[in-house]
Amino acid sequence: MPHSPRHSADGASHSSKQQQPSGWARLTDLYCRAMDRLSIWVAIIAALALLIGVLAVCHMIFTRYVIGESTTWQTEFATFSITAAMLLGSPWVLLSGGHVAVTVLPDALQGRLRHAMQLVASLAGLAFCVALAYGAWLYLLEAWHGSWTTGTVWNPPLWPALVPLALGTTLLVAQYLAIILTSLKSAPATPESATAGGQD
């Protein structure tokens, strides 16, 4: 027996309502996309910091071995620049999956069990980064209010060197949240829901 036009229209309207994402889904998707773009832009800044650190090392070598003069700021500046590059680039490394990981056990698992293990690992990483970010911001504020310096021959203020630590760990927290939200959204369907979907 053919379906009536009204029944077909109702079915199309019902299916369109099911396919339309909720407000929470749109919000999380917007956050994840914004966080991914932010991590990429910060990674570009990290690359520039790395380049500046390499140039400082080259200047140190030229000053010490070609001109024959002593160096004062180059070693410390290069250390700060390269460390800042490492910290600011860490959210992009997490986003691209470029961090060092032992995947023997996850590769042996499949389906929901593998997804659950990845989610637990992301939550553990999030907790560690939250604690690290908290300590980094406290350290930065203490260095700022105490007017701390490095205590070297150059003796610059310490707080600028701590800014990448605080920002990098905070961005790591935000990137972990984006990864966890994406993981929850892409969770594999249960057999019951898959069966129900097939019957519909």
N, C-alpha and C positions, 0 to 999 in steps of 0.2 A: 504494500500500500504506500503510495507516494506521500511524502511529507507536505504539509500545507505551508504556504509562504510565511504565515505568521509563526509557525513552529520553527521554520528555518531561520527567520529573523531573530527569534528569541534565542536560539542556539548560538547564532553568530554573536549576539550581544553578550551572552553569558561567557563565551570563549574569549571575547575581547577584554572583558573585565578581569578574567583570570590571567591573561597575558600582560595586562597593564601592571607595572611594578608599583609597589606601595611607596608612601612618602619616605619611610625609613630606608627602603632599598635604594631609592634615588639619592638620599642624603649620604649613605655609606659609599655608594658608587662615586659620587662627587668628591667625597673626602679622599678616597683611594686614588682617584685620578690626579687630584691636586697634590697629594703627597708624593706620588710618583714623579710628577713634573718638578716639584721642589727638590727632591733628591737628585735629579739630573742636573738642575741648575747649581746646586751646592757642590756637586761633583766637579763641575767646570771650575768653580772657585778653588776647589781643592787641587785641581791640576795646575792652576796658576800659582798657588802657594808652593807646590812641589817644584815648579820651574824656577821660581824666585829662590828657593832653597838651594837648588843646583847651581844657579848663578852665583850665590853667595859662597858656595864651596869653591867654585872656579876662581872667584876673586881672592879668596883666602890663599889658594895655591899660588896664584900669580904674585900676590903681595909678599908671601913668605919666601918662595924659591926663585923668583925672577928678580924682584926688586930688592929682596933681602931685608925687608922690614918686618917688625913684629905685628901680629894681628891682635885685635882687641874684641871686636863685635862679631866677626864673621862666624866663628864656631857656634856661638850661642844663637845667633840669628838663624843660621841654617838648621840648627836643632829645632827651634821653635817653628820654623816654616814647614819643615818636613813632617813634624809631629802634627801640626795643624792640618796638613794635607791628608794624613792618615785618618784623623778623627772626623774631619768634615766629609771625607769620601766614604766613610763606613756605611751611611744609609743607602747609598747607591750600590755598594757591594752587596748589602743584604737584599736589596731589591732585585739585583741581577743574579743572585745565587752564586756569587763569586767567592764567598767565604769558605774557609777550610772546614770540611765536614766529613765525618765517617758515616758512609751510607750503606754499610754492609747489611745491617738489620732492616732499615727502611726498604731497601731494594728487595729483600726477601719477603716482605709483606705486600699485601694487595688490598684494594677496596677500602672498606671503612676502618679496618685495623691500621692500615698505613696512614690514612688520613688522621685518625685519632692520635697516632704517635707524633705526626708532624705538628698537630695542634698543641699537644702537651709540650713539645720542644719549643715552640714559639712562645707559649705562655711562660716557660722557664726563662727564656731569653729576655722577654719583656720585664719580668720581675727583677732580673739582674741589672738591666739597663735603667730601670726606674731608681733602684738603689744607687747606681753609679751617677746618674744625673743629679740626684738629690745631694750626694756628697760633693759633686763638682761645683754646683751652684753655691753651696756653703763655703767651699774653699775659695771660690772667686770673690764672694762678698767679704770674707775675712781679709783677703789680700787687698781688696779695694779700700776698705775702711781702715786697715792697719798700715796702708802705704808701704806694703812689703816690696822689697827689691830682691834681685837674684843673688846679690852678694858677690858678684864677680868683678873683674876689672872694668867691664862695660857697665855693669850694675843698673840695668833698666828696671822699670816697674814690673812686678810679676804678673799683675792682673791681665794685661793683654795676652800673655801666653796661655792663660787659663780660659779665655773666652772660647777658643775652639773646642776645648774639652767639654765645657758646659753646653755649648750649642750642638756639638756632635752627638753627645749622649742623649740630649733632648730629642733631636731629630731621629735618633735610633729608636727611641720609645714610640714616636709618632709613626715611623715606618713599620715597626712591629705591630702596632695597632691596625695599620692598613693591611698587612699580610694576614693577620688573624681574621679580620672582617671578610677579606676575600676568601679565606679558607672556609669560613662558616657558610658563606654564600654558595660556594662550589662543593659543598659536602655531598658525597654520593648518596643517592636515594636508598632507603631501606627496601627490602624485598616486598614488604606489605604495601608501601606507597607505590612501588613500581607496578605491582599487581593491580592496585586500585586504579592507577593511571591507564593501564592497558584495558581494564574493563570499561572505563569511561569512554 
